[in-house]
Amino acid sequence: MIRGLWGIPYASLLYLVIYWLGDLTLNEYQIIAIIFYSLVLLDIVYNYIKWKKDEKEI
């Protein structure tokens, strides 16, 4: 779960770099942000489910 939480600042930093260096429209920036944060959220959910499964086996 910690790895997923570490993804938030990295996704934010990468988004800011793309924002500063890129020449995209507002809709494209919003789509990129949604993709980044969806990936981080999916990683957190995956790790939580895996953790719960491991706890049940013990």
PDB file with one MODEL, atoms N, CA, C and O in Angstrom:
MODEL        1
ATOM      1  N   MET A   1       0.826  -1.187   0.000  1.00  0.00           N
ATOM      2  CA  MET A   1       0.000   0.000   0.000  1.00  0.00           C
ATOM      3  C   MET A   1       0.875   1.258   0.000  1.00  0.00           C
ATOM      4  O   MET A   1       0.507   2.274  -0.588  1.00  0.00           O
ATOM      5  N   ILE A   2       2.011   1.187   0.648  1.00  0.00           N
ATOM      6  CA  ILE A   2       2.900   2.340   0.688  1.00  0.00           C
ATOM      7  C   ILE A   2       3.402   2.684  -0.707  1.00  0.00           C
ATOM      8  O   ILE A   2       3.554   3.857  -1.048  1.00  0.00           O
ATOM      9  N   ARG A   3       3.660   1.651  -1.516  1.00  0.00           N
ATOM     10  CA  ARG A   3       4.122   1.904  -2.881  1.00  0.00           C
ATOM     11  C   ARG A   3       3.085   2.701  -3.665  1.00  0.00           C
ATOM     12  O   ARG A   3       3.438   3.591  -4.440  1.00  0.00           O
ATOM     13  N   GLY A   4       1.828   2.389  -3.468  1.00  0.00           N
ATOM     14  CA  GLY A   4       0.760   3.132  -4.130  1.00  0.00           C
ATOM     15  C   GLY A   4       0.701   4.575  -3.673  1.00  0.00           C
ATOM     16  O   GLY A   4       0.449   5.477  -4.472  1.00  0.00           O
ATOM     17  N   LEU A   5       0.932   4.792  -2.392  1.00  0.00           N
ATOM     18  CA  LEU A   5       0.928   6.162  -1.872  1.00  0.00           C
ATOM     19  C   LEU A   5       2.122   6.960  -2.387  1.00  0.00           C
ATOM     20  O   LEU A   5       2.031   8.173  -2.582  1.00  0.00           O
ATOM     21  N   TRP A   6       3.246   6.268  -2.608  1.00  0.00           N
ATOM     22  CA  TRP A   6       4.402   6.952  -3.182  1.00  0.00           C
ATOM     23  C   TRP A   6       4.150   7.346  -4.636  1.00  0.00           C
ATOM     24  O   TRP A   6       4.811   8.245  -5.156  1.00  0.00           O
ATOM     25  N   GLY A   7       3.216   6.694  -5.281  1.00  0.00           N
ATOM     26  CA  GLY A   7       2.904   7.009  -6.673  1.00  0.00           C
ATOM     27  C   GLY A   7       2.234   8.363  -6.839  1.00  0.00           C
ATOM     28  O   GLY A   7       2.319   8.965  -7.910  1.00  0.00           O
ATOM     29  N   ILE A   8       1.570   8.851  -5.801  1.00  0.00           N
ATOM     30  CA  ILE A   8       0.860  10.133  -5.895  1.00  0.00           C
ATOM     31  C   ILE A   8       1.814  11.293  -6.173  1.00  0.00           C
ATOM     32  O   ILE A   8       1.573  12.053  -7.111  1.00  0.00           O
ATOM     33  N   PRO A   9       2.898  11.463  -5.390  1.00  0.00           N
ATOM     34  CA  PRO A   9       3.802  12.573  -5.710  1.00  0.00           C
ATOM     35  C   PRO A   9       4.503  12.410  -7.058  1.00  0.00           C
ATOM     36  O   PRO A   9       4.739  13.392  -7.762  1.00  0.00           O
ATOM     37  N   TYR A  10       4.835  11.163  -7.414  1.00  0.00           N
ATOM     38  CA  TYR A  10       5.487  10.949  -8.707  1.00  0.00           C
ATOM     39  C   TYR A  10       4.547  11.270  -9.861  1.00  0.00           C
ATOM     40  O   TYR A  10       4.961  11.874 -10.851  1.00  0.00           O
ATOM     41  N   ALA A  11       3.298  10.873  -9.742  1.00  0.00           N
ATOM     42  CA  ALA A  11       2.319  11.182 -10.786  1.00  0.00           C
ATOM     43  C   ALA A  11       2.104  12.694 -10.871  1.00  0.00           C
ATOM     44  O   ALA A  11       1.985  13.248 -11.964  1.00  0.00           O
ATOM     45  N   SER A  12       2.056  13.355  -9.716  1.00  0.00           N
ATOM     46  CA  SER A  12       1.886  14.812  -9.705  1.00  0.00           C
ATOM     47  C   SER A  12       3.078  15.511 -10.345  1.00  0.00           C
ATOM     48  O   SER A  12       2.908  16.444 -11.130  1.00  0.00           O
ATOM     49  N   LEU A  13       4.276  15.064 -10.013  1.00  0.00           N
ATOM     50  CA  LEU A  13       5.488  15.662 -10.575  1.00  0.00           C
ATOM     51  C   LEU A  13       5.553  15.438 -12.082  1.00  0.00           C
ATOM     52  O   LEU A  13       5.875  16.362 -12.831  1.00  0.00           O
ATOM     53  N   LEU A  14       5.257  14.243 -12.526  1.00  0.00           N
ATOM     54  CA  LEU A  14       5.263  13.957 -13.957  1.00  0.00           C
ATOM     55  C   LEU A  14       4.205  14.780 -14.680  1.00  0.00           C
ATOM     56  O   LEU A  14       4.438  15.258 -15.791  1.00  0.00           O
ATOM     57  N   TYR A  15       3.047  14.945 -14.056  1.00  0.00           N
ATOM     58  CA  TYR A  15       1.986  15.760 -14.647  1.00  0.00           C
ATOM     59  C   TYR A  15       2.432  17.213 -14.777  1.00  0.00           C
ATOM     60  O   TYR A  15       2.179  17.851 -15.799  1.00  0.00           O
ATOM     61  N   LEU A  16       3.096  17.740 -13.747  1.00  0.00           N
ATOM     62  CA  LEU A  16       3.584  19.124 -13.813  1.00  0.00           C
ATOM     63  C   LEU A  16       4.641  19.300 -14.902  1.00  0.00           C
ATOM     64  O   LEU A  16       4.652  20.321 -15.590  1.00  0.00           O
ATOM     65  N   VAL A  17       5.524  18.323 -15.063  1.00  0.00           N
ATOM     66  CA  VAL A  17       6.540  18.392 -16.120  1.00  0.00           C
ATOM     67  C   VAL A  17       5.872  18.405 -17.483  1.00  0.00           C
ATOM     68  O   VAL A  17       6.245  19.187 -18.356  1.00  0.00           O
ATOM     69  N   ILE A  18       4.881  17.538 -17.666  1.00  0.00           N
ATOM     70  CA  ILE A  18       4.158  17.524 -18.941  1.00  0.00           C
ATOM     71  C   ILE A  18       3.437  18.857 -19.154  1.00  0.00           C
ATOM     72  O   ILE A  18       3.391  19.375 -20.269  1.00  0.00           O
ATOM     73  N   TYR A  19       2.879  19.402 -18.079  1.00  0.00           N
ATOM     74  CA  TYR A  19       2.165  20.673 -18.178  1.00  0.00           C
ATOM     75  C   TYR A  19       3.106  21.810 -18.585  1.00  0.00           C
ATOM     76  O   TYR A  19       2.770  22.631 -19.439  1.00  0.00           O
ATOM     77  N   TRP A  20       4.298  21.845 -17.957  1.00  0.00           N
ATOM     78  CA  TRP A  20       5.248  22.921 -18.255  1.00  0.00           C
ATOM     79  C   TRP A  20       5.883  22.775 -19.634  1.00  0.00           C
ATOM     80  O   TRP A  20       6.108  23.771 -20.322  1.00  0.00           O
ATOM     81  N   LEU A  21       6.170  21.557 -20.036  1.00  0.00           N
ATOM     82  CA  LEU A  21       6.891  21.340 -21.289  1.00  0.00           C
ATOM     83  C   LEU A  21       5.976  21.065 -22.481  1.00  0.00           C
ATOM     84  O   LEU A  21       6.373  21.245 -23.632  1.00  0.00           O
ATOM     85  N   GLY A  22       4.767  20.633 -22.203  1.00  0.00           N
ATOM     86  CA  GLY A  22       3.857  20.249 -23.272  1.00  0.00           C
ATOM     87  C   GLY A  22       3.043  21.420 -23.789  1.00  0.00           C
ATOM     88  O   GLY A  22       2.915  22.453 -23.132  1.00  0.00           O
ATOM     89  N   ASP A  23       2.506  21.238 -24.961  1.00  0.00           N
ATOM     90  CA  ASP A  23       1.630  22.234 -25.569  1.00  0.00           C
ATOM     91  C   ASP A  23       0.315  21.535 -25.908  1.00  0.00           C
ATOM     92  O   ASP A  23      -0.006  21.296 -27.072  1.00  0.00           O
ATOM     93  N   LEU A  24      -0.434  21.216 -24.849  1.00  0.00           N
ATOM     94  CA  LEU A  24      -1.663  20.455 -25.011  1.00  0.00           C
ATOM     95  C   LEU A  24      -2.863  21.320 -24.655  1.00  0.00           C
ATOM     96  O   LEU A  24      -2.724  22.378 -24.041  1.00  0.00           O
ATOM     97  N   THR A  25      -4.030  20.856 -25.046  1.00  0.00           N
ATOM     98  CA  THR A  25      -5.254  21.571 -24.694  1.00  0.00           C
ATOM     99  C   THR A  25      -5.673  21.186 -23.274  1.00  0.00           C
ATOM    100  O   THR A  25      -5.143  20.240 -22.692  1.00  0.00           O
ATOM    101  N   LEU A  26      -6.615  21.922 -22.740  1.00  0.00           N
ATOM    102  CA  LEU A  26      -7.098  21.660 -21.389  1.00  0.00           C
ATOM    103  C   LEU A  26      -7.692  20.253 -21.278  1.00  0.00           C
ATOM    104  O   LEU A  26      -7.470  19.565 -20.281  1.00  0.00           O
ATOM    105  N   ASN A  27      -8.433  19.830 -22.277  1.00  0.00           N
ATOM    106  CA  ASN A  27      -9.022  18.490 -22.244  1.00  0.00           C
ATOM    107  C   ASN A  27      -7.958  17.410 -22.238  1.00  0.00           C
ATOM    108  O   ASN A  27      -8.111  16.400 -21.551  1.00  0.00           O
ATOM    109  N   GLU A  28      -6.892  17.602 -22.983  1.00  0.00           N
ATOM    110  CA  GLU A  28      -5.814  16.611 -23.000  1.00  0.00           C
ATOM    111  C   GLU A  28      -5.116  16.535 -21.645  1.00  0.00           C
ATOM    112  O   GLU A  28      -4.770  15.443 -21.195  1.00  0.00           O
ATOM    113  N   TYR A  29      -4.906  17.670 -20.990  1.00  0.00           N
ATOM    114  CA  TYR A  29      -4.316  17.668 -19.648  1.00  0.00           C
ATOM    115  C   TYR A  29      -5.225  16.954 -18.653  1.00  0.00           C
ATOM    116  O   TYR A  29      -4.743  16.223 -17.788  1.00  0.00           O
ATOM    117  N   GLN A  30      -6.526  17.159 -18.770  1.00  0.00           N
ATOM    118  CA  GLN A  30      -7.457  16.493 -17.870  1.00  0.00           C
ATOM    119  C   GLN A  30      -7.456  14.990 -18.090  1.00  0.00           C
ATOM    120  O   GLN A  30      -7.526  14.224 -17.129  1.00  0.00           O
ATOM    121  N   ILE A  31      -7.377  14.559 -19.337  1.00  0.00           N
ATOM    122  CA  ILE A  31      -7.334  13.125 -19.632  1.00  0.00           C
ATOM    123  C   ILE A  31      -6.061  12.505 -19.065  1.00  0.00           C
ATOM    124  O   ILE A  31      -6.105  11.420 -18.484  1.00  0.00           O
ATOM    125  N   ILE A  32      -4.935  13.183 -19.229  1.00  0.00           N
ATOM    126  CA  ILE A  32      -3.668  12.680 -18.688  1.00  0.00           C
ATOM    127  C   ILE A  32      -3.745  12.584 -17.166  1.00  0.00           C
ATOM    128  O   ILE A  32      -3.299  11.592 -16.591  1.00  0.00           O
ATOM    129  N   ALA A  33      -4.299  13.593 -16.510  1.00  0.00           N
ATOM    130  CA  ALA A  33      -4.426  13.576 -15.056  1.00  0.00           C
ATOM    131  C   ALA A  33      -5.320  12.428 -14.601  1.00  0.00           C
ATOM    132  O   ALA A  33      -5.003  11.746 -13.626  1.00  0.00           O
ATOM    133  N   ILE A  34      -6.419  12.212 -15.287  1.00  0.00           N
ATOM    134  CA  ILE A  34      -7.325  11.115 -14.937  1.00  0.00           C
ATOM    135  C   ILE A  34      -6.623   9.773 -15.092  1.00  0.00           C
ATOM    136  O   ILE A  34      -6.783   8.890 -14.248  1.00  0.00           O
ATOM    137  N   ILE A  35      -5.853   9.611 -16.153  1.00  0.00           N
ATOM    138  CA  ILE A  35      -5.119   8.362 -16.368  1.00  0.00           C
ATOM    139  C   ILE A  35      -4.093   8.144 -15.263  1.00  0.00           C
ATOM    140  O   ILE A  35      -4.015   7.051 -14.703  1.00  0.00           O
ATOM    141  N   PHE A  36      -3.303   9.170 -14.940  1.00  0.00           N
ATOM    142  CA  PHE A  36      -2.279   9.038 -13.892  1.00  0.00           C
ATOM    143  C   PHE A  36      -2.897   8.652 -12.557  1.00  0.00           C
ATOM    144  O   PHE A  36      -2.445   7.705 -11.913  1.00  0.00           O
ATOM    145  N   TYR A  37      -3.917   9.372 -12.143  1.00  0.00           N
ATOM    146  CA  TYR A  37      -4.499   9.110 -10.831  1.00  0.00           C
ATOM    147  C   TYR A  37      -5.314   7.828 -10.814  1.00  0.00           C
ATOM    148  O   TYR A  37      -5.464   7.211  -9.759  1.00  0.00           O
ATOM    149  N   SER A  38      -5.842   7.418 -11.950  1.00  0.00           N
ATOM    150  CA  SER A  38      -6.520   6.119 -12.022  1.00  0.00           C
ATOM    151  C   SER A  38      -5.512   4.994 -11.841  1.00  0.00           C
ATOM    152  O   SER A  38      -5.794   4.009 -11.158  1.00  0.00           O
ATOM    153  N   LEU A  39      -4.339   5.134 -12.447  1.00  0.00           N
ATOM    154  CA  LEU A  39      -3.302   4.109 -12.280  1.00  0.00           C
ATOM    155  C   LEU A  39      -2.855   4.001 -10.833  1.00  0.00           C
ATOM    156  O   LEU A  39      -2.674   2.897 -10.319  1.00  0.00           O
ATOM    157  N   VAL A  40      -2.674   5.144 -10.168  1.00  0.00           N
ATOM    158  CA  VAL A  40      -2.287   5.130  -8.760  1.00  0.00           C
ATOM    159  C   VAL A  40      -3.391   4.502  -7.918  1.00  0.00           C
ATOM    160  O   VAL A  40      -3.112   3.690  -7.035  1.00  0.00           O
ATOM    161  N   LEU A  41      -4.633   4.868  -8.183  1.00  0.00           N
ATOM    162  CA  LEU A  41      -5.754   4.301  -7.434  1.00  0.00           C
ATOM    163  C   LEU A  41      -5.867   2.798  -7.660  1.00  0.00           C
ATOM    164  O   LEU A  41      -6.103   2.049  -6.712  1.00  0.00           O
ATOM    165  N   LEU A  42      -5.703   2.352  -8.893  1.00  0.00           N
ATOM    166  CA  LEU A  42      -5.739   0.914  -9.181  1.00  0.00           C
ATOM    167  C   LEU A  42      -4.621   0.170  -8.463  1.00  0.00           C
ATOM    168  O   LEU A  42      -4.825  -0.950  -7.994  1.00  0.00           O
ATOM    169  N   ASP A  43      -3.444   0.779  -8.373  1.00  0.00           N
ATOM    170  CA  ASP A  43      -2.332   0.153  -7.667  1.00  0.00           C
ATOM    171  C   ASP A  43      -2.648   0.030  -6.174  1.00  0.00           C
ATOM    172  O   ASP A  43      -2.348  -0.994  -5.559  1.00  0.00           O
ATOM    173  N   ILE A  44      -3.243   1.057  -5.598  1.00  0.00           N
ATOM    174  CA  ILE A  44      -3.611   1.013  -4.181  1.00  0.00           C
ATOM    175  C   ILE A  44      -4.660  -0.062  -3.936  1.00  0.00           C
ATOM    176  O   ILE A  44      -4.544  -0.831  -2.982  1.00  0.00           O
ATOM    177  N   VAL A  45      -5.673  -0.124  -4.776  1.00  0.00           N
ATOM    178  CA  VAL A  45      -6.728  -1.130  -4.623  1.00  0.00           C
ATOM    179  C   VAL A  45      -6.162  -2.533  -4.801  1.00  0.00           C
ATOM    180  O   VAL A  45      -6.497  -3.436  -4.034  1.00  0.00           O
ATOM    181  N   TYR A  46      -5.312  -2.726  -5.797  1.00  0.00           N
ATOM    182  CA  TYR A  46      -4.701  -4.043  -6.018  1.00  0.00           C
ATOM    183  C   TYR A  46      -3.896  -4.482  -4.803  1.00  0.00           C
ATOM    184  O   TYR A  46      -4.014  -5.624  -4.358  1.00  0.00           O
ATOM    185  N   ASN A  47      -3.084  -3.588  -4.269  1.00  0.00           N
ATOM    186  CA  ASN A  47      -2.271  -3.934  -3.104  1.00  0.00           C
ATOM    187  C   ASN A  47      -3.132  -4.207  -1.879  1.00  0.00           C
ATOM    188  O   ASN A  47      -2.797  -5.080  -1.078  1.00  0.00           O
ATOM    189  N   TYR A  48      -4.227  -3.485  -1.716  1.00  0.00           N
ATOM    190  CA  TYR A  48      -5.124  -3.714  -0.589  1.00  0.00           C
ATOM    191  C   TYR A  48      -5.773  -5.095  -0.694  1.00  0.00           C
ATOM    192  O   TYR A  48      -5.835  -5.833   0.289  1.00  0.00           O
ATOM    193  N   ILE A  49      -6.252  -5.437  -1.881  1.00  0.00           N
ATOM    194  CA  ILE A  49      -6.880  -6.747  -2.075  1.00  0.00           C
ATOM    195  C   ILE A  49      -5.861  -7.863  -1.847  1.00  0.00           C
ATOM    196  O   ILE A  49      -6.173  -8.873  -1.216  1.00  0.00           O
ATOM    197  N   LYS A  50      -4.663  -7.681  -2.354  1.00  0.00           N
ATOM    198  CA  LYS A  50      -3.607  -8.674  -2.162  1.00  0.00           C
ATOM    199  C   LYS A  50      -3.257  -8.806  -0.679  1.00  0.00           C
ATOM    200  O   LYS A  50      -3.046  -9.917  -0.192  1.00  0.00           O
ATOM    201  N   TRP A  51      -3.195  -7.696   0.036  1.00  0.00           N
ATOM    202  CA  TRP A  51      -2.893  -7.706   1.461  1.00  0.00           C
ATOM    203  C   TRP A  51      -3.983  -8.444   2.231  1.00  0.00           C
ATOM    204  O   TRP A  51      -3.684  -9.259   3.104  1.00  0.00           O
ATOM    205  N   LYS A  52      -5.252  -8.161   1.910  1.00  0.00           N
ATOM    206  CA  LYS A  52      -6.356  -8.839   2.585  1.00  0.00           C
ATOM    207  C   LYS A  52      -6.317 -10.341   2.317  1.00  0.00           C
ATOM    208  O   LYS A  52      -6.587 -11.139   3.215  1.00  0.00           O
ATOM    209  N   LYS A  53      -5.986 -10.725   1.096  1.00  0.00           N
ATOM    210  CA  LYS A  53      -5.903 -12.138   0.754  1.00  0.00           C
ATOM    211  C   LYS A  53      -4.779 -12.808   1.535  1.00  0.00           C
ATOM    212  O   LYS A  53      -4.948 -13.918   2.041  1.00  0.00           O
ATOM    213  N   ASP A  54      -3.627 -12.136   1.635  1.00  0.00           N
ATOM    214  CA  ASP A  54      -2.510 -12.690   2.402  1.00  0.00           C
ATOM    215  C   ASP A  54      -2.845 -12.793   3.883  1.00  0.00           C
ATOM    216  O   ASP A  54      -2.428 -13.746   4.540  1.00  0.00           O
ATOM    217  N   GLU A  55      -3.581 -11.841   4.415  1.00  0.00           N
ATOM    218  CA  GLU A  55      -3.965 -11.878   5.822  1.00  0.00           C
ATOM    219  C   GLU A  55      -4.929 -13.034   6.091  1.00  0.00           C
ATOM    220  O   GLU A  55      -4.881 -13.650   7.156  1.00  0.00           O
ATOM    221  N   LYS A  56      -5.791 -13.323   5.139  1.00  0.00           N
ATOM    222  CA  LYS A  56      -6.760 -14.403   5.314  1.00  0.00           C
ATOM    223  C   LYS A  56      -6.066 -15.755   5.314  1.00  0.00           C
ATOM    224  O   LYS A  56      -6.509 -16.670   6.008  1.00  0.00           O
ATOM    225  N   GLU A  57      -4.987 -15.903   4.551  1.00  0.00           N
ATOM    226  CA  GLU A  57      -4.266 -17.173   4.463  1.00  0.00           C
ATOM    227  C   GLU A  57      -3.474 -17.471   5.721  1.00  0.00           C
ATOM    228  O   GLU A  57      -3.165 -18.631   5.992  1.00  0.00           O
ATOM    229  N   ILE A  58      -3.147 -16.470   6.478  1.00  0.00           N
ATOM    230  CA  ILE A  58      -2.312 -16.673   7.672  1.00  0.00           C
ATOM    231  C   ILE A  58      -3.114 -17.234   8.812  1.00  0.00           C
ATOM    232  O   ILE A  58      -2.573 -17.467   9.892  1.00  0.00           O
TER     233      ILE A  58
ENDMDL
END
